[in-house]
Amino acid sequence: LRDVKKRWSNCLTVLGGPSVGDVGPLAEKLLREHPEVDVLVHGEGEETFRELLLARAIFEGFTINAVPGISFLTYEDKYAASTQRPRRKNLDEFASPFLTGVFDHVLALARAKGQHFSAVWEPDRGCPFDCAFCAWGSATASKVNTFGMDRLMGELAWFALHQIGFLYGASANFGLLYDRDYALAEYMVALKSRFGFPQRMMVNTSKNATERIFKLSKLLHDAGLSKGATLSMQSWDEQTLVAIGRNNIKLSTYEKLQGLFRAEGIPTYGELILALPSETLESFCDGIDKCIDGGQHDGLFVYLNRVLPGTEQADPAYRALHGIETVRLPIQANHGSLDAASVGPAEFEETVVATKTMPHADWLEAQRIAWFIEVFFVIGIARLPLLWLRERGVRVTEFARWALKVMWSTADNPPGSKYDKRSAYPRLCDERARIERFLEWQDAGLRPDYRESELGAKWSPYWGLNAFPAIRWPIEEASWLALMAQKDATYAELRNLFNAYGKTRFDWWDGVVCEAIVNKNAEVVKHWTTEPEGSPTRDPATFARECLWFNRRGGSMLHPPKETR
């Protein structure tokens, strides 16, 4: 926008969306810090933006405060806001960009160049939940308004006829309006059966999943449409759930649902958020173990807590109450280009790095533990021996914390000394070094000499990945690829690592059984060398893209083992 304003100083620049937040001090702060922005749109923007365009086109020197739903700085440099625009209950009054032909010409040009599009599809608007970290419910007054069935089915038919392969459902709780959503899902299945499109769909299912959500997920899964069902918890800690205004299903219900999904071969994924208010390092680890004990093995994801404008977390009083400390970090843009010039100016997000109950050092340690769980349990490098230990009373996070200490060589234990763990675990130590570099990059934002423009250039987690696509791999996927590029050596180290732990923990430890289980894991983990002859995924780069990147959320990185004992 700065560049646009420099070149066309008389143009009107408008920002909207959830990042703008509500009318008030934060909106004023945004306008004063960014003089290149003329107008902020609050709430639904379709009608407001249309009226701004019409007024700008028809009237010279129009009175901007005649348009409801905006705020701006006056010529006297005072913050002002027009009247609030009420939400539309009948969303069909907004034109569909698909059914009005807006995209038809663009698609024709793209198809001529061999390009393909995904689509964002909005079946409803709003969320009945009001979680402190999320702007979805707070931005829509916690009420759900819907589009009409004729319009929605027309849009689904448009996606099929225009061969849109991937569909993202922009519903906060698909399945909440069960009868309607099930009918839409049935229509999608029928369209795919007839036309082959859409091929896949990703959607947020209703927060507190029930057996009805299982039936909806099964319908999509059986048609090959689903990338997995959502069983997200955010946290298992009761005090944290109170602090963020969220209620979860019971652990027993979670375990029952996991069993239902697993019996039908339907992948699920769950999400935890690190550094929510009232969460501690111990309660965070307990949450990971509860997810695993409840059956979440293939799709557990940990996300950093970000403060979004317009949320309760962004309120200064809420921040002070919970001791929330943040730093601005560049958005990771996972799987994006490494070439900064190709993706445009860097975007930043406000990331929580400490709270009253989770000091910064604990936040760093929690990230290490989450990284270990992702690499070795969820993506599956050592899932079988970790489950074997769990049956014998060892929590997965307990082993992770022990292993992280072993996988590191400090200044007091220099390389080559008898205390140097690298002599026994060089590859594991290299990956521990990778996560440490990642954490150093994050900590750069806390230094007095920190400059955002230099942050990205000072760090890279992508060493040792020359055989794979040159993209921004998530840190856990980067480690998985590096370890599996040296698979035999990695499993030799893991056999030693698990035996070292067992000998210090159990009197009865049987190294032969332990090694057999580690070897079984090496046998069943997916790898490009074990892909079928003639398959494109025999190529490491293709495997990384097709199996790890594209399908990690929709399935396991382990083949079903032929033997269980």
RODO-2510 file (C-alpha; in nm, 4 decimals, decimal comma):
residues 565
     n   res          X          Y          Z
     1     l     0,0000     0,0000     0,0000
     2     r     0,2873     0,2397     0,0699
     3     d     0,4162     0,1929    -0,2842
     4     v     0,0670     0,2350    -0,4303
     5     k     0,0107     0,5543    -0,2335
     6     k     0,3437     0,6970    -0,3448
     7     r     0,2617     0,6404    -0,7082
     8     w    -0,1085     0,7364    -0,6975
     9     s    -0,1397     0,9785    -0,4071
    10     n    -0,5083     1,0524    -0,4730
    11     c    -0,6231     0,6912    -0,4637
    12     l    -0,8425     0,5687    -0,1774
    13     t    -0,6869     0,2821     0,0203
    14     v    -0,9214     0,0569     0,2175
    15     l    -0,8479    -0,2243     0,4643
    16     g    -1,0999    -0,4711     0,6065
    17     g    -1,1337    -0,8199     0,7459
    18     p    -1,0843    -0,9662     1,0949
    19     s    -0,7341    -0,8189     1,1318
    20     v    -0,8838    -0,4700     1,1359
    21     g    -1,0869    -0,5453     1,4486
    22     d    -1,3556    -0,3238     1,5979
    23     v    -1,3903     0,0539     1,6090
    24     g    -1,1761     0,1881     1,8911
    25     p    -0,8205     0,2583     2,0124
    26     l    -0,6582    -0,0337     1,8268
    27     a    -0,8129     0,0758     1,4971
    28     e    -0,6961     0,4326     1,5569
    29     k    -0,3470     0,3042     1,6356
    30     l    -0,3424     0,1111     1,3070
    31     l    -0,4383     0,4215     1,1082
    32     r    -0,1788     0,6432     1,2786
    33     e     0,1007     0,3890     1,2362
    34     h     0,0089     0,3375     0,8689
    35     p    -0,0722     0,6733     0,7060
    36     e    -0,0924     0,4963     0,3708
    37     v    -0,4310     0,3558     0,4846
    38     d    -0,7293     0,5882     0,4369
    39     v    -1,0265     0,3830     0,5534
    40     l    -1,0893     0,0806     0,7761
    41     v    -1,3968    -0,1345     0,7187
    42     h    -1,5430    -0,2964     1,0311
    43     g    -1,7668    -0,6022     1,0118
    44     e    -1,9054    -0,7417     0,6881
    45     g    -1,7477    -0,5600     0,3967
    46     e    -1,9456    -0,6451     0,0840
    47     e    -2,2005    -0,3652     0,1099
    48     t    -1,9619    -0,1149     0,2674
    49     f    -1,6971    -0,1571    -0,0004
    50     r    -1,9561    -0,1313    -0,2767
    51     e    -2,0864     0,1958    -0,1329
    52     l    -1,7329     0,3347    -0,1024
    53     l    -1,6691     0,2548    -0,4691
    54     l    -1,9983     0,4079    -0,5810
    55     a    -1,9469     0,7217    -0,3749
    56     r    -1,5913     0,7611    -0,5027
    57     a    -1,6971     0,7110    -0,8635
    58     i    -2,0066     0,9370    -0,8577
    59     f    -1,9313     1,2193    -0,6177
    60     e    -1,6177     1,4301    -0,6095
    61     g    -1,5289     1,5206    -0,2563
    62     f    -1,7938     1,2850    -0,1165
    63     t    -1,8589     1,2810     0,2580
    64     i    -1,6922     0,9616     0,3722
    65     n    -1,8803     0,9390     0,7001
    66     a    -2,2016     0,8887     0,5046
    67     v    -2,0938     0,5275     0,4482
    68     p    -2,1801     0,3071     0,7504
    69     g    -1,9305     0,0581     0,8956
    70     i    -1,6008     0,2481     0,8599
    71     s    -1,3483     0,4514     1,0572
    72     f    -1,0807     0,6963     0,9427
    73     l    -0,8713     0,9999     1,0371
    74     t    -1,0274     1,3375     0,9556
    75     y    -0,8496     1,6271     0,7867
    76     e    -0,8064     1,7636     1,1402
    77     d    -0,6224     1,4400     1,2296
    78     k    -0,8978     1,3195     1,4598
    79     y    -1,0154     0,9594     1,4723
    80     a    -1,3752     0,9270     1,3557
    81     a    -1,6178     0,6441     1,2885
    82     s    -1,9442     0,6297     1,0967
    83     t    -2,2518     0,4475     1,2222
    84     q    -2,2139     0,0737     1,2722
    85     r    -2,3509    -0,1419     0,9926
    86     p    -2,5748    -0,4267     1,1142
    87     r    -2,4990    -0,7797     1,0004
    88     r    -2,7078    -0,9157     0,7164
    89     k    -2,9238    -1,2103     0,8172
    90     n    -3,0135    -1,2930     0,4573
    91     l    -2,6689    -1,3590     0,3084
    92     d    -2,8177    -1,4338    -0,0322
    93     e    -2,8497    -1,0570    -0,0782
    94     f    -2,4741    -1,0651    -0,1433
    95     a    -2,3948    -1,1741    -0,4994
    96     s    -2,2048    -1,4996    -0,5488
    97     p    -1,8687    -1,4366    -0,7206
    98     f    -1,8924    -1,7861    -0,8723
    99     l    -2,2466    -1,7791    -1,0089
   100     t    -2,2194    -1,4244    -1,1485
   101     g    -1,9328    -1,5283    -1,3789
   102     v    -1,6653    -1,3106    -1,2186
   103     f    -1,4067    -1,5907    -1,2347
   104     d    -1,4991    -1,7505    -1,5668
   105     h    -1,2585    -1,5425    -1,7765
   106     v    -0,9758    -1,5868    -1,5243
   107     l    -1,0223    -1,9641    -1,5241
   108     a    -1,0207    -1,9771    -1,9040
   109     l    -0,6910    -1,7866    -1,9195
   110     a    -0,5383    -2,0057    -1,6482
   111     r    -0,6499    -2,3288    -1,8117
   112     a    -0,4862    -2,2198    -2,1369
   113     k    -0,1573    -2,1956    -1,9443
   114     g    -0,2046    -2,5318    -1,7720
   115     q    -0,2755    -2,3683    -1,4356
   116     h    -0,5291    -2,4882    -1,1819
   117     f    -0,7211    -2,3232    -0,9001
   118     s    -0,8472    -2,4174    -0,5562
   119     a    -1,1487    -2,2369    -0,4124
   120     v    -1,2704    -2,1020    -0,0806
   121     w    -1,6375    -2,1803    -0,0277
   122     e    -1,8435    -2,0116     0,2458
   123     p    -2,1574    -2,2113     0,3349
   124     d    -2,2374    -2,0014     0,6426
   125     r    -2,1005    -1,7090     0,8395
   126     g    -2,0440    -1,6832     1,2131
   127     c    -1,9499    -1,8973     1,5120
   128     p    -2,1470    -1,9663     1,8310
   129     f    -1,8251    -1,9946     2,0304
   130     d    -1,6329    -1,6975     2,1647
   131     c    -1,2810    -1,8286     2,2277
   132     a    -1,0396    -1,5641     2,3581
   133     f    -0,7766    -1,6434     2,0913
   134     c    -1,0115    -1,6411     1,7908
   135     a    -1,1715    -1,3535     1,6005
   136     w    -1,4333    -1,5704     1,4284
   137     g    -1,6925    -1,5695     1,7059
   138     s    -1,6200    -1,2216     1,8392
   139     a    -1,6345    -1,0717     1,4890
   140     t    -1,9821    -1,2115     1,4216
   141     a    -2,1504    -1,1631     1,7596
   142     s    -2,1542    -1,5431     1,8026
   143     k    -2,4495    -1,5872     1,5674
   144     v    -2,4517    -1,8106     1,2605
   145     n    -2,6212    -1,6846     0,9436
   146     t    -2,6532    -1,9057     0,6392
   147     f    -2,6644    -1,8845     0,2618
   148     g    -2,9606    -2,0454     0,0864
   149     m    -2,9456    -2,4075    -0,0306
   150     d    -3,0157    -2,3199    -0,3961
   151     r    -2,7180    -2,0843    -0,4021
   152     l    -2,4859    -2,3276    -0,2206
   153     m    -2,5744    -2,6195    -0,4452
   154     g    -2,5326    -2,3954    -0,7469
   155     e    -2,1843    -2,3021    -0,6298
   156     l    -2,0932    -2,6677    -0,5719
   157     a    -2,2108    -2,7489    -0,9244
   158     w    -2,0002    -2,4585    -1,0551
   159     f    -1,6910    -2,6044    -0,8826
   160     a    -1,7581    -2,9432    -1,0412
   161     l    -1,8186    -2,8079    -1,3913
   162     h    -1,5094    -2,5852    -1,3728
   163     q    -1,2939    -2,8719    -1,2416
   164     i    -1,1935    -2,7142    -0,9123
   165     g    -0,9832    -2,9855    -0,7522
   166     f    -0,9494    -2,8663    -0,3933
   167     l    -1,2178    -2,6928    -0,1922
   168     y    -1,1658    -2,5176     0,1408
   169     g    -1,4899    -2,4870     0,3345
   170     a    -1,4852    -2,1535     0,5193
   171     s    -1,7267    -2,2662     0,7884
   172     a    -1,6262    -2,2421     1,1529
   173     n    -1,8396    -2,5445     1,2438
   174     f    -1,9428    -2,7568     0,9458
   175     g    -2,1949    -3,0064     1,0773
   176     l    -2,3359    -2,7759     1,3436
   177     l    -2,6418    -2,7282     1,1201
   178     y    -2,6455    -3,1017     1,0715
   179     d    -2,9366    -3,1737     0,8368
   180     r    -2,8414    -2,8907     0,6013
   181     d    -2,4698    -2,9711     0,6044
   182     y    -2,5279    -3,3439     0,5529
   183     a    -2,7437    -3,2651     0,2498
   184     l    -2,4666    -3,0436     0,1093
   185     a    -2,2137    -3,3204     0,1663
   186     e    -2,4385    -3,5716    -0,0141
   187     y    -2,4611    -3,3335    -0,3106
   188     m    -2,0801    -3,2968    -0,3185
   189     v    -2,0474    -3,6766    -0,3231
   190     a    -2,2942    -3,6986    -0,6128
   191     l    -2,1075    -3,4306    -0,8087
   192     k    -1,7737    -3,6020    -0,7625
   193     s    -1,9234    -3,9341    -0,8675
   194     r    -2,0563    -3,7798    -1,1902
   195     f    -1,7908    -3,5219    -1,2827
   196     g    -1,4827    -3,6201    -1,0807
   197     f    -1,4760    -3,2801    -0,9061
   198     p    -1,4268    -3,1444    -0,6466
   199     q    -1,1594    -3,4021    -0,5691
   200     r    -1,0855    -3,3128    -0,2069
   201     m    -1,2323    -3,0865     0,0570
   202     m    -1,0976    -2,9540     0,3844
   203     v    -1,3362    -2,8094     0,6405
   204     n    -1,3530    -2,7317     1,0110
   205     t    -1,6087    -2,9671     1,1618
   206     s    -1,8133    -2,8651     1,4647
   207     k    -1,5924    -2,7965     1,7668
   208     n    -1,7486    -3,0417     2,0129
   209     a    -1,7596    -3,3433     1,7846
   210     t    -2,0386    -3,5995     1,8237
   211     e    -2,1399    -3,9234     1,6557
   212     r    -2,3318    -3,7136     1,4022
   213     i    -2,0041    -3,5504     1,3004
   214     f    -1,8639    -3,9023     1,2628
   215     k    -2,1426    -3,9876     1,0168
   216     l    -2,0804    -3,6681     0,8203
   217     s    -1,7048    -3,7327     0,8120
   218     k    -1,7601    -4,0928     0,7014
   219     l    -1,9757    -3,9785     0,4109
   220     l    -1,7002    -3,7463     0,2861
   221     h    -1,4243    -3,9984     0,3551
   222     d    -1,5928    -4,2861     0,1717
   223     a    -1,6207    -4,0629    -0,1361
   224     g    -1,2519    -3,9736    -0,1202
   225     l    -1,3362    -3,6096    -0,0509
   226     s    -1,2082    -3,5691     0,3046
   227     k    -0,8537    -3,4926     0,4162
   228     g    -0,9443    -3,5942     0,7707
   229     a    -1,1859    -3,5123     1,0495
   230     t    -1,1162    -3,2426     1,3070
   231     l    -1,0952    -3,3406     1,6746
   232     s    -0,9321    -3,0267     1,8088
   233     m    -0,8868    -2,9549     2,1771
   234     q    -0,6537    -2,6477     2,1933
   235     s    -0,5844    -2,7440     2,5569
   236     w    -0,6822    -3,0124     2,8067
   237     d    -0,6153    -2,7940     3,1100
   238     e    -0,9347    -2,6920     3,2927
   239     q    -0,8011    -2,3538     3,4100
   240     t    -0,6867    -2,2728     3,0577
   241     l    -1,0256    -2,3644     2,9118
   242     v    -1,1927    -2,1273     3,1572
   243     a    -0,9447    -1,8501     3,0695
   244     i    -1,0087    -1,8818     2,6950
   245     g    -1,3861    -1,9342     2,7266
   246     r    -1,3983    -2,2811     2,5753
   247     n    -1,5603    -2,6127     2,6684
   248     n    -1,4214    -2,9427     2,5434
   249     i    -1,5750    -3,2858     2,5124
   250     k    -1,4850    -3,5354     2,7854
   251     l    -1,1754    -3,7501     2,7451
   252     s    -1,3951    -4,0620     2,7421
   253     t    -1,5981    -3,9167     2,4534
   254     y    -1,2758    -3,8231     2,2720
   255     e    -1,1470    -4,1806     2,3068
   256     k    -1,4804    -4,3238     2,1851
   257     l    -1,4804    -4,1014     1,8774
   258     q    -1,1189    -4,1854     1,7988
   259     g    -1,2151    -4,5522     1,8133
   260     l    -1,5047    -4,4993     1,5730
   261     f    -1,2892    -4,3103     1,3228
   262     r    -1,0042    -4,5603     1,3492
   263     a    -1,2358    -4,8583     1,2929
   264     e    -1,3518    -4,7026     0,9654
   265     g    -1,0013    -4,6006     0,8575
   266     i    -1,0894    -4,2308     0,8709
   267     p    -0,7889    -4,0106     0,9562
   268     t    -0,8373    -3,7468     1,2238
   269     y    -0,6264    -3,4541     1,3290
   270     g    -0,6155    -3,2603     1,6515
   271     e    -0,4651    -2,9261     1,7389
   272     l    -0,3102    -2,7856     2,0551
   273     i    -0,2137    -2,4202     2,0965
   274     l     0,1083    -2,3469     2,2843
   275     a     0,1149    -2,0705     2,5478
   276     l    -0,2540    -2,0124     2,6017
   277     p    -0,3392    -1,8194     2,9197
   278     s    -0,3070    -2,0278     3,2427
   279     e    -0,1262    -2,3111     3,0574
   280     t     0,1962    -2,4355     3,2171
   281     l     0,4757    -2,6467     3,0716
   282     e     0,3519    -2,9461     3,2708
   283     s    -0,0135    -2,9033     3,1704
   284     f     0,0927    -2,8626     2,8073
   285     c     0,2872    -3,1911     2,8203
   286     d    -0,0082    -3,3540     2,9931
   287     g    -0,2301    -3,2375     2,7061
   288     i    -0,0018    -3,3983     2,4479
   289     d    -0,0058    -3,7258     2,6392
   290     k    -0,3860    -3,7176     2,6715
   291     c    -0,4202    -3,6741     2,2954
   292     i    -0,1874    -3,9685     2,2339
   293     d    -0,3484    -4,1883     2,5002
   294     g    -0,6870    -4,0993     2,3508
   295     g    -0,5762    -4,2408     2,0155
   296     q    -0,4515    -3,9347     1,8274
   297     h    -0,1399    -4,0768     1,6620
   298     d    -0,1265    -3,9603     1,2995
   299     g    -0,2541    -3,6032     1,3097
   300     l    -0,1495    -3,4095     1,6184
   301     f    -0,0464    -3,0522     1,5377
   302     v     0,0889    -2,7896     1,7786
   303     y     0,0506    -2,4229     1,6864
   304     l     0,1998    -2,1166     1,8513
   305     n    -0,0473    -1,8803     2,0144
   306     r    -0,0887    -1,5633     1,8082
   307     v    -0,2673    -1,2493     1,9218
   308     l    -0,5196    -1,1501     1,6566
   309     p    -0,6790    -0,8047     1,6407
   310     g    -1,0373    -0,8028     1,7573
   311     t    -0,9943    -1,0951     1,9980
   312     e    -1,0186    -1,0942     2,3744
   313     q    -0,6464    -1,1718     2,3855
   314     a    -0,5777    -0,8383     2,2156
   315     d    -0,7469    -0,6451     2,4955
   316     p    -0,4844    -0,4686     2,7142
   317     a    -0,6650    -0,5644     3,0365
   318     y    -0,6729    -0,9328     2,9343
   319     r    -0,3026    -0,9212     2,8450
   320     a    -0,2154    -0,7699     3,1812
   321     l    -0,4284    -1,0226     3,3720
   322     h    -0,2501    -1,3188     3,2145
   323     g     0,0955    -1,1647     3,1755
   324     i     0,0958    -1,2117     2,7983
   325     e     0,4275    -1,1174     2,6349
   326     t     0,4536    -1,1085     2,2563
   327     v     0,6981    -1,0459     1,9733
   328     r     0,6386    -0,9748     1,6041
   329     l     0,7707    -1,2587     1,3894
   330     p     0,7539    -1,3120     1,0132
   331     i     0,4761    -1,5445     0,9031
   332     q     0,6337    -1,8812     0,8270
   333     a     0,4461    -1,9433     0,4995
   334     n     0,5018    -2,3202     0,5280
   335     h     0,5687    -2,4903     0,1934
   336     g     0,6105    -2,1490     0,0313
   337     s     0,8980    -2,0280    -0,1811
   338     l     1,2428    -1,9671    -0,0312
   339     d     1,2784    -1,6730    -0,2664
   340     a     1,1536    -1,3748    -0,0668
   341     a     1,1255    -1,1626    -0,3812
   342     s     0,8748    -1,4047    -0,5347
   343     v     0,6271    -1,3822    -0,2453
   344     g     0,6284    -1,0060    -0,1967
   345     p     0,6771    -0,8042     0,1224
   346     a     0,7150    -0,9961     0,4482
   347     e     0,4091    -1,0267     0,6698
   348     f     0,4347    -1,0430     1,0470
   349     e     0,2226    -1,1839     1,3253
   350     e     0,2199    -1,1120     1,6968
   351     t     0,3314    -1,4322     1,8684
   352     v     0,2973    -1,5082     2,2402
   353     v     0,6402    -1,5951     2,3857
   354     a     0,5558    -1,5966     2,7591
   355     t     0,2643    -1,5759     2,9992
   356     k     0,2235    -1,5464     3,3741
   357     t     0,2129    -1,9276     3,4010
   358     m     0,4611    -2,0148     3,1235
   359     p     0,7914    -1,8241     3,1434
   360     h     0,9880    -1,7786     2,8233
   361     a     1,2313    -2,0609     2,9086
   362     d     0,9375    -2,3002     2,9496
   363     w     0,7926    -2,1780     2,6197
   364     l     1,1174    -2,2688     2,4453
   365     e     1,1271    -2,6113     2,6123
   366     a     0,7649    -2,6761     2,5149
   367     q     0,8556    -2,6123     2,1512
   368     r     1,1419    -2,8607     2,1722
   369     i     0,9099    -3,1232     2,3152
   370     a     0,6428    -3,0528     2,0525
   371     w     0,9068    -3,0823     1,7783
   372     f     1,0235    -3,4196     1,9136
   373     i     0,6654    -3,5494     1,9346
   374     e     0,5923    -3,4403     1,5766
   375     v     0,9089    -3,5904     1,4249
   376     f     0,9404    -3,9150     1,6157
   377     f     0,5826    -4,0021     1,7123
   378     v     0,3300    -3,8285     1,4846
   379     i     0,5174    -3,8481     1,1534
   380     g     0,6268    -4,1841     1,2812
   381     i     1,0034    -4,2349     1,2835
   382     a     0,9872    -4,4046     1,6264
   383     r     0,6166    -4,4412     1,7037
   384     l     0,6183    -4,8171     1,7705
   385     p     0,8910    -4,8178     2,0400
   386     l     0,7315    -4,5087     2,1985
   387     l     0,3938    -4,6869     2,2159
   388     w     0,5685    -4,9975     2,3534
   389     l     0,7203    -4,7848     2,6304
   390     r     0,3818    -4,6207     2,6920
   391     e     0,2314    -4,9635     2,7624
   392     r     0,5009    -4,9979     3,0281
   393     g     0,4154    -4,6724     3,2021
   394     v     0,6444    -4,4239     3,0217
   395     r     0,4638    -4,1145     2,8958
   396     v     0,5709    -4,0104     2,5470
   397     t     0,6596    -3,6593     2,6663
   398     e     0,8656    -3,8117     2,9499
   399     f     1,0826    -3,9963     2,6993
   400     a     1,0971    -3,6860     2,4779
   401     r     1,2368    -3,4738     2,7611
   402     w     1,5007    -3,7349     2,8411
   403     a     1,5988    -3,7798     2,4760
   404     l     1,6284    -3,4054     2,4142
   405     k     1,8916    -3,3836     2,6869
   406     v     2,0840    -3,6738     2,5365
   407     m     2,0613    -3,5265     2,1854
   408     w     2,2613    -3,2176     2,2736
   409     s     2,6288    -3,1375     2,3234
   410     t     2,6933    -2,8311     2,5420
   411     a     3,0012    -2,6152     2,5791
   412     d     3,0872    -2,8175     2,8902
   413     n     3,0855    -3,1358     2,6842
   414     p     3,2803    -3,0415     2,3706
   415     p     3,2737    -3,2591     2,0585
   416     g     3,5141    -3,5511     2,0936
   417     s     3,5095    -3,5677     2,4742
   418     k     3,3935    -3,8822     2,6497
   419     y     3,0775    -3,6951     2,7487
   420     d     2,9981    -3,5841     2,3949
   421     k     2,6669    -3,7414     2,2917
   422     r     2,7398    -3,6660     1,9269
   423     s     2,9799    -3,9613     1,9165
   424     a     2,6813    -4,1965     1,9659
   425     y     2,4019    -3,9892     1,8091
   426     p     2,5471    -3,7544     1,5447
   427     r     2,2363    -3,7408     1,3265
   428     l     1,9953    -3,6983     1,6152
   429     c     2,2180    -3,4219     1,7525
   430     d     2,2200    -3,2478     1,4154
   431     e     1,8400    -3,2345     1,4251
   432     r     1,8436    -3,1064     1,7820
   433     a     2,0736    -2,8342     1,6477
   434     r     1,8137    -2,7588     1,3781
   435     i     1,5388    -2,6914     1,6316
   436     e     1,7814    -2,4818     1,8397
   437     r     1,8565    -2,2629     1,5384
   438     f     1,4830    -2,2256     1,4862
   439     l     1,4391    -2,1115     1,8474
   440     e     1,7340    -1,8713     1,8166
   441     w     1,5596    -1,7146     1,5187
   442     q     1,2452    -1,6649     1,7253
   443     d     1,4422    -1,5205     2,0156
   444     a     1,6000    -1,2646     1,7827
   445     g     1,2753    -1,0710     1,8112
   446     l     1,3412    -1,0188     2,1829
   447     r     1,6839    -0,8585     2,1429
   448     p     1,7266    -0,4792     2,1664
   449     d     1,9172    -0,4770     1,8350
   450     y     1,6441    -0,6759     1,6587
   451     r     1,5483    -0,5540     1,3115
   452     e     1,2600    -0,7222     1,1333
   453     s     1,4116    -0,6664     0,7903
   454     e     1,7160    -0,8814     0,8765
   455     l     1,5465    -1,1565     1,0732
   456     g     1,4733    -1,3910     0,7867
   457     a     1,8182    -1,3587     0,6299
   458     k     2,0028    -1,4604     0,9486
   459     w     1,8545    -1,8074     0,9768
   460     s     1,7722    -2,1058     0,7632
   461     p     1,6536    -2,4520     0,8755
   462     y     1,7006    -2,6112     0,5349
   463     w     2,0545    -2,7492     0,5404
   464     g     2,0936    -3,1116     0,4315
   465     l     1,7795    -3,1087     0,2159
   466     n     1,9275    -3,0756    -0,1327
   467     a     1,7435    -3,3861    -0,2567
   468     f     1,4050    -3,2329    -0,1791
   469     p     1,2030    -2,9388    -0,3153
   470     a     1,3564    -2,6028    -0,2159
   471     i     1,0599    -2,4747    -0,0168
   472     r     0,9927    -2,3629     0,3395
   473     w     0,9446    -2,6994     0,5040
   474     p     0,7910    -2,6857     0,8534
   475     i     1,0686    -2,7530     1,1032
   476     e     0,9405    -3,1009     1,1944
   477     e     0,9118    -3,2020     0,8273
   478     a     1,2625    -3,0703     0,7575
   479     s     1,3978    -3,2895     1,0380
   480     w     1,1997    -3,5919     0,9206
   481     l     1,3366    -3,5601     0,5679
   482     a     1,6947    -3,5142     0,6861
   483     l     1,6762    -3,8189     0,9144
   484     m     1,5077    -4,0374     0,6541
   485     a     1,7656    -3,9368     0,3931
   486     q     2,0035    -4,1375     0,6140
   487     k     1,7528    -4,3980     0,7222
   488     d     1,9846    -4,6845     0,8147
   489     a     2,2153    -4,4650     1,0205
   490     t     1,9162    -4,2978     1,1892
   491     y     1,7676    -4,6284     1,3025
   492     a     2,1045    -4,7504     1,4264
   493     e     2,1152    -4,4446     1,6532
   494     l     1,7552    -4,4978     1,7636
   495     r     1,8272    -4,8568     1,8637
   496     n     2,1095    -4,7294     2,0831
   497     l     1,8971    -4,4433     2,2187
   498     f     1,6049    -4,6610     2,3297
   499     n     1,8355    -4,9237     2,4772
   500     a     2,0227    -4,6546     2,6700
   501     y     1,6950    -4,5309     2,8180
   502     g     1,5648    -4,8770     2,9025
   503     k     1,8791    -4,9825     3,0835
   504     t     1,8605    -4,6778     3,3096
   505     r     1,4840    -4,7103     3,3741
   506     f     1,4036    -5,0821     3,4017
   507     d     1,5781    -5,3737     3,5700
   508     w     1,4132    -5,6211     3,3335
   509     w     1,5102    -5,4409     3,0126
   510     d     1,5437    -5,6718     2,7106
   511     g     1,7589    -5,5080     2,4429
   512     v     1,6774    -5,7753     2,1838
   513     v     1,3021    -5,7069     2,2052
   514     c     1,3613    -5,3314     2,1958
   515     e     1,5764    -5,3559     1,8837
   516     a     1,3156    -5,5777     1,7165
   517     i     1,0476    -5,3122     1,7737
   518     v     1,2706    -5,0316     1,6416
   519     n     1,3470    -5,2477     1,3380
   520     k     0,9747    -5,3067     1,2848
   521     n     0,9218    -4,9304     1,2860
   522     a     1,1944    -4,8940     1,0233
   523     e     1,0139    -5,1562     0,8163
   524     v     0,6692    -4,9944     0,8252
   525     v     0,7618    -4,6247     0,8005
   526     k     0,6888    -4,4846     0,4553
   527     h     1,0007    -4,4123     0,2492
   528     w     1,0719    -4,3457    -0,1158
   529     t     1,2880    -4,6594    -0,1427
   530     t     0,9927    -4,8810    -0,0479
   531     e     0,7427    -4,7248    -0,2900
   532     p     0,6211    -4,9533    -0,5738
   533     e     0,8525    -4,9995    -0,8700
   534     g     0,7768    -4,7486    -1,1419
   535     s     0,5921    -4,5151    -0,9062
   536     p     0,6810    -4,1439    -0,9329
   537     t     0,7163    -4,1409    -0,5531
   538     r     1,0321    -4,3521    -0,5815
   539     d     1,1937    -4,0153    -0,6431
   540     p     1,2799    -3,8480    -0,3073
   541     a     1,1604    -3,5034    -0,4176
   542     t     0,8285    -3,6362    -0,5483
   543     f     0,7795    -3,8464    -0,2349
   544     a     0,8431    -3,5442    -0,0131
   545     r     0,5839    -3,3408    -0,2004
   546     e     0,3164    -3,6060    -0,2593
   547     c     0,3387    -3,8179     0,0568
   548     l     0,4689    -3,5853     0,3280
   549     w     0,3433    -3,2435     0,2240
   550     f     0,0161    -3,3253     0,0450
   551     n    -0,1008    -3,6274     0,2437
   552     r     0,0405    -3,5893     0,5937
   553     r    -0,2851    -3,4447     0,7301
   554     g    -0,4980    -3,6993     0,5475
   555     g    -0,3246    -4,0213     0,6463
   556     s    -0,0501    -4,2012     0,8318
   557     m     0,3198    -4,1983     0,7458
   558     l     0,3319    -4,5613     0,8587
   559     h     0,2196    -4,8611     0,6571
   560     p    -0,0082    -5,0923     0,8582
   561     p     0,2322    -5,3399     1,0249
   562     k     0,1847    -5,7024     0,9203
   563     e     0,2626    -5,8159     1,2736
   564     t     0,1721    -5,6542     1,6046
   565     r     0,3989    -5,8586     1,8314
***
